Every structure is written in C-alpha cells, then in structure tokens.
Amino acid sequence: QVQLVESGGGLVQAGGSLRLSCAASGSIFSVNAMGWYRQAPGKQRELVAGITRGGTTNYAHSVEGRFTISRDNAKNTVYLQMTSLKPEDTAVYYCNAGVTTRDFRSITYWGKGTLVTVSS
C-alpha cells in the first residue's frame, strides 16, 4: 500500500504565499509523474501543476508565473510554492502520484487534500 500525505495548507491573505508538500510512502519501487490538483466549492477538480520524474513541469494557465512545482526524488516528495495568491485560488488541493509499486504494478494514488483559503 502507498500513502500520500499533504501538508502546508491554511489561511492566507490575498497577495501572500504558501508552500504545500506531499510525501509518498509505502510499498514504492519508483514514483513517476506527480502533480497538484484543486477543487473549489461547486467546481470540478482541475490540474494545477504537474512534474515528471525528470523535472519537466506544466502549469494551468491561471497559475503560471505565480506557482512553482518541484520535487525531491530521494524523498518521494513534491512541493507547490504558491505566491501572489488570489481569493480564486481558494480550494482543496490534492496531491497525485503515479507509482510503480514493489511488486511492479503501476497505480495512481491521491492524497486526502489540504485546504487553502485566500482572504480578500
């Protein structure tokens, strides 16, 4: 079994910054692509940013230039540095990871989510 545990959410004023972390643990052979998604109340879950094991990144247009995704492969951890936060960034943020398990199955896992609230 594999677990993804997010941390770093909270309440911040508009214009502020937060850093989210997500650590994968358990029966892991390798962690492949990782990403952050978010879901605001009444809206569908959307991709915020993704990163390959080799470090190639992609971002939603709405966060480009404000958010930075990075990872530490040795720690099986992905980060999301969020700056210039806006009230519309308020959402539950979910970590996602493609994992090859020790018995060589390829499975996508999700964290339970961390709430980010940006006040105006």
N, C-alpha and C positions, 0 to 999 in steps of 0.2 A: 504494500500500500504506500501511496505517496500523499504527502500533505503540503499544501501551500498556505503559508501564514503571512498575512499582510499586516503592516503597522504604519503609523505615521499620519493617519487622518486626523481631522479635528476641525475646529472653528477658526477662521482667519478673516481679517478684514479685506475688502477689495484692494488690490494692489500688493497684497502680501504674498508670502511664499510658503510652501510646504514641501516636504520630501517624503514620498512613500517608499516603503521597502516591502519586498516579498521574497521569502526564503522557502525553497523547496527542500523537503527532507523525506527520507524513507528508502524504499527499495529502488534506488536510482542507478542506472548504468550511465546515462547521459541526459542532460537537459538540452533540448534543441531550441526552437524558437520560443520566445517569451513575449508577453505583452500585457498591456493595461487596457481594460475596457471600463466604461462607466455607464451607469443607468440613472437618469434623473426621474423624479416622480412623474408618472404618466407617459414616459417616453421609452423607446426601445433601447436595449443595450447597444452601445456603439464602441468601435475601436478608437482608442485614444492614441496609442503608440505601440509599435512592435519592434523587436530586435532579434536578429538571428544569432546563432551561437558565435558566428564570426564577427558580429558587431554591426552589421548593416541595419539601419534603422528606417522606419517610416512613421509618419505622423498624420493625424487628422488635420485637415486644413485649419480647423478652428483653434488648434493649439500650437501650430508651427511658430517657432520663434519665441514661444513662452515656456514650453515644456521640453525637458530633455530626458530621454530614456537611456539607461546604461545598465551594465550587468557585470557581475563578478563570477566568472565560471567556476573558480575554485570553491566559492561559497554557495553555488547554485542560487544566486540571489539576483533579483532585478530591482532597479530603482526607477523612480519617476520624480525628477526635480521639477516642481511647478512654480513658476514665477508670474508676476503680474496677474494674479488670479482675479477672476471676474465672478460676479454672482451667478452667471450662467454656467460656471464650472461646478456648481453645487451638484453633487451626485454621490451615489455609492460607487466606489472604484474597486474593480475586481482584477486580480492577477490571473493570468492564464499561462500555461506552460505545456509544451509538447515534450513528453518524457519517454525515453526508452528505458524500460524497467530492467532489473537484473535478469529476469527471465526473457528479455528481448521482445517484450510487447511494446507497441507504440500507442500511447494513450495521452489524451489531452485532459489536463486537470485544471480546476478552478479553485481559487481561494473563496473564502466566505464573504469577502468585501470589507471595505473600510469607508466610513462616511466622511466626506469632505463638504464642509459648509462654508460658503463665502458670503459674508455680510456686506451690504452696501453702505 
